[in-house]
Amino acid sequence: MQFQFAQQGLTWHDTYFLAEGLLNTLELAASATVVGTIGGVVLGWVRTVSVTARVATTPIVDILRSVPMIIQLILANSFLSLAGFSTSPFIFGTVALGAWMAAVTAEVVRAGLLSVPPQYGKSARSLGMNRRQELVYISLPLAFRTALAPWINLVLSLIKDSALAGVIGYVDYMRATQTLITRTHETWVLLLGAGFLYFIICYPVSKYSRRLERKIAV
């Protein structure tokens, strides 16, 4: 059964295929965001309070932040294949994208924590708070204001970079789009549709982040 794009070679089955790819994209982006955010918060805090941890983790953080994601995905996937490890593209994509997210989030969190004036910590100690209470009730809430906007930008970047997961065999929205382009040769229709879809996903997030940032700043 064909719909209004029948003359262009697109069918309802193709629409369903693209919808599955969209769901896969959202699942991968969501899982990588959760993994990367949790890992980044922990890593950022450790790199703030421990010089040894900062020195030990700096090479890894710098590599993950500096090397293009597509190179990381291809090399890591090739290494796992040569080593004989087998895992699903979803899990591999979650770990790879989550590792990048954690590395960059760690620096955002560290910058946020370092932006908290030292006298706030001294005031908390004078009130009888221990280090954990100071971190939970003073440092993290203040650092959150500084880190919110950069973190939202990271989430947006992660959503767009998830399109690179196609190189490891994960059928996300862009991989589905490329498959249909190869079959139907409807390049303009499919790419414009993909670009518009990424826009309607990312734009509300960006809009909400600006509104939330203004609200927190009040």
Stockholm file with secondary structure:
# STOCKHOLM 1.0

chainA/1-218         MQFQFAQQGLTWHDTYFLAEGLLNTLELAASATVVGTIGGVVLGWVRTVSVTARVATTPIVDILRSVPMIIQLILANSFLSLAGFSTSPFIFGTVALGAWMAAVTAEVVRAGLLSVPPQYGKSARSLGMNRRQELVYISLPLAFRTALAPWINLVLSLIKDSALAGVIGYVDYMRATQTLITRTHETWVLLLGAGFLYFIICYPVSKYSRRLERKIAV
#=GR chainA/1-218 SS CBCTTGGGTCBHHHHHHHHHHHHHHHHHHHHHHHHHHHHHHHHHHHHHHCHHHHHHHHHHHHHHHHSCHHHHHHHHHHHHHHHTCCCCHHHHHHHHHHHHHHHHHHHHHHHHHHTSCHHHHHHHHHTTCCHHHHIIIIIHHHHHHHHHHHHHHHHHHHHHHGGGGGGGTCCCHHHHHHHHHHHHCCHHHHHHHHHHHHHHHHHHHHHHHHHHHHHHHC
#=GC SS_cons         CBCTTGGGTCBHHHHHHHHHHHHHHHHHHHHHHHHHHHHHHHHHHHHHHCHHHHHHHHHHHHHHHHSCHHHHHHHHHHHHHHHTCCCCHHHHHHHHHHHHHHHHHHHHHHHHHHTSCHHHHHHHHHTTCCHHHHIIIIIHHHHHHHHHHHHHHHHHHHHHHGGGGGGGTCCCHHHHHHHHHHHHCCHHHHHHHHHHHHHHHHHHHHHHHHHHHHHHHC
//
